[in-house]
Amino acid sequence: MAEIKPNISVKYTDNATVLAFTDRKILEEKDIRALQDSVMSVIDQADEIQLILDFGQVEFLSSAVLGLLIRISKRINEKNGKLSLCHISPKIYEVFRITQLTKIFDIQKDVDSAISSFSQ
């Protein structure tokens, strides 16, 4: 039997929902589709969601993930929510910088900083 992907964990705090990616690599199209289904399901559970995407385990991701992040951001904005990304590795941050996604996304050092950014 095939391994079910993507591997994510969801933690609910008083102030935010933290979705952590547990795979080192997010590259395969089928995994990205499954990831989209999982993340959108979490977003659709609440209006005005404050979602933190924790990339602490991620070392590699495909460009298709960048498109997914834009779709996630759009959905959250439609629901008057907030989105923050954290624990972005230097290599992945460089991709965000080159593609100017650092201007679109709130990128924080860690989960606590991301939670604090929601109240600013």
C-alpha positions in Angstrom: 0.0 0.0 0.0 1.3 3.4 -0.9 2.2 5.9 1.9 -0.4 8.5 2.3 1.0 12.0 1.7 1.3 14.7 2.7 2.6 14.4 6.2 1.3 17.4 8.2 0.4 18.1 11.7 -2.2 20.5 12.9 -2.1 22.2 16.3 -4.7 24.6 17.6 -3.6 27.3 20.0 -5.7 30.1 21.6 -4.6 32.5 18.9 -3.8 30.5 15.8 -3.9 27.3 13.9 -0.4 25.9 13.3 0.0 23.6 10.3 3.5 22.0 10.2 4.8 20.2 7.2 6.6 17.1 8.3 8.1 16.0 5.0 11.7 17.1 4.0 10.7 17.4 0.4 7.5 18.6 -1.2 8.0 17.9 -4.9 5.5 15.5 -6.4 2.3 16.9 -8.0 0.1 14.3 -6.3 1.5 15.2 -2.9 0.9 18.9 -3.6 -2.7 18.2 -4.6 -3.2 16.2 -1.4 -1.5 19.0 0.5 -3.9 21.6 -1.0 -6.9 19.5 -0.1 -5.7 19.1 3.5 -4.8 22.8 4.0 -8.0 24.1 2.4 -10.0 21.8 4.6 -8.4 23.4 7.7 -9.0 26.9 6.3 -12.6 26.2 5.6 -13.3 25.1 9.2 -13.1 28.6 10.5 -13.9 32.2 9.4 -11.1 34.7 10.1 -8.6 31.9 10.6 -5.1 32.9 11.8 -3.0 30.2 10.1 0.7 29.6 10.5 2.5 27.4 8.1 5.6 25.9 9.7 8.3 24.9 7.2 10.7 23.7 9.9 11.2 20.2 8.4 11.1 21.3 4.8 14.4 21.4 2.9 13.1 21.3 -0.7 9.9 22.3 -2.4 8.9 22.6 -6.0 7.7 25.8 -7.7 4.2 24.3 -7.7 4.2 24.8 -3.9 4.7 28.5 -4.4 1.5 28.6 -6.5 -0.3 26.6 -3.8 0.8 29.1 -1.2 -0.6 31.9 -3.3 -3.9 30.1 -3.5 -3.9 29.5 0.3 -3.3 33.2 0.9 -6.1 34.1 -1.4 -8.5 31.8 0.3 -7.5 33.1 3.7 -8.0 36.7 2.6 -11.5 35.8 1.2 -12.3 34.6 4.7 -10.8 37.7 6.4 -8.1 35.6 8.0 -4.4 36.0 8.4 -1.5 33.9 7.2 2.1 33.7 8.4 4.9 31.4 7.4 7.8 30.4 9.7 10.9 28.4 10.0 11.8 29.0 6.3 15.2 27.6 5.5 17.8 30.0 4.0 17.6 28.2 0.6 13.9 28.3 0.5 13.8 31.9 1.7 16.1 32.9 -1.2 13.5 31.5 -3.6 10.9 33.6 -1.9 13.1 36.6 -2.1 14.0 36.1 -5.8 10.3 35.6 -6.8 9.4 38.6 -4.6 7.1 36.5 -2.5 8.7 38.1 0.6 6.5 41.1 -0.3 3.3 39.0 -0.3 3.8 36.7 2.7 4.4 37.5 6.3 7.5 35.4 7.1 8.5 35.0 10.7 11.4 33.3 12.5 9.3 30.9 14.5 5.8 30.0 15.6 5.8 32.4 18.6 6.9 35.3 16.4 4.2 34.4 13.9 1.5 34.4 16.6 2.8 37.8 17.9 2.6 39.2 14.3 -1.1 38.6 14.3 -1.7 41.0 17.1 0.3 43.8 15.5 
